[in-house]
Amino acid sequence: MADIPWTWLMIRGSGITAWALLTAVVVYGLLLRSRLLGSFAPPKRLMEMHRWLGATALAFLALHLVFLLVDPAVKFSVAQILIPGLASWEPVAVGLGTLALWAMLPVFVVARMRTRMGRSGATWFKRAHLIAYAAWPLATAHYVMAGTDALADWSLALLGTGVTLVIAVLLARGFVPAPAPRPRVESTPRSTTPQKVGV
């Protein structure tokens, strides 16, 4: 363990954490769209967690990229990290991770500019979300192909748990109907007829 460069440990730690957070983002997003949990998880709370997890996943992804740049063993350039296929080490695996990054960024940027974009904000947000759907499978493939310890028992357990959660929520979304919205209880309007005041 002492012979392992600290940068490698940080690369692996930040990358695995980013993938786990991205998995949670997907699960919370699916729960939000399907309303599977009903009143146990109000949409507002799910949305807050969805946004927080997304921002935290991007923060750990940024750390992952920074540690790749300073790693002395495999020297990556900025272009090799940001442009798929340019990496000298495992170009396919690294390229998949780069594609996952570019799939995540649009929805993050558009979500924070949505209110300033007026009526077109909702349309662009939906389009960015469609692109973001590709981020998780790309990141998962990157994890498996680029991770030097991806086939370790603990790593396989983590991967299995994450994949199982996503598939389970997807299946539940498709086969379990969402709870019907509660009917609004309209308050009885007060009478506007003036009352006679006795003298």
Residue pairs with C-beta under 8 A, 6 or more apart in sequence:
5 71
5 72
5 73
7 67
7 70
7 71
7 72
7 73
8 71
8 73
10 63
10 67
11 64
11 67
11 68
11 71
12 147
12 148
12 149
14 60
14 61
14 63
14 64
14 67
15 60
15 61
15 64
15 143
15 147
16 143
16 147
16 155
16 158
17 60
18 57
18 58
18 60
18 61
18 63
18 64
18 139
19 139
19 140
19 143
19 162
20 158
20 162
21 53
21 56
21 57
21 60
22 57
22 104
22 135
22 136
22 139
23 136
23 162
23 165
23 166
24 53
24 57
25 50
25 53
25 54
25 57
26 136
26 166
27 165
27 166
27 169
28 46
28 49
28 50
28 53
29 50
30 166
30 169
30 170
30 173
31 37
31 41
31 46
31 169
32 43
32 46
32 47
32 50
33 173
34 169
34 172
34 173
34 176
34 178
35 43
35 178
35 179
36 169
36 172
36 173
36 176
36 178
37 46
38 178
38 179
39 179
51 111
54 104
54 107
54 108
55 108
57 104
58 104
58 105
58 108
61 101
61 104
65 81
65 101
68 74
68 76
68 81
69 76
69 77
69 78
69 81
74 88
74 89
76 87
76 89
77 86
79 86
80 86
80 87
80 88
80 94
81 87
81 94
81 98
82 98
82 101
83 98
84 94
84 95
84 96
84 98
84 99
85 91
85 92
85 95
87 94
87 95
90 145
90 146
92 145
93 141
93 142
93 145
93 146
94 142
94 146
96 138
96 139
96 141
96 142
96 145
96 146
97 138
97 139
97 142
97 146
99 134
99 138
100 134
100 135
100 136
100 138
100 139
100 142
101 135
103 131
103 132
103 133
103 134
103 135
103 138
104 132
104 135
106 128
106 131
106 132
107 125
107 128
107 129
107 131
107 132
109 128
110 117
110 121
110 124
110 125
110 128
111 125
111 128
113 121
114 121
114 122
114 124
114 125
115 121
117 124
136 166
140 159
140 162
140 163
143 150
143 159
144 150
144 159
147 155
149 155
150 156
150 159
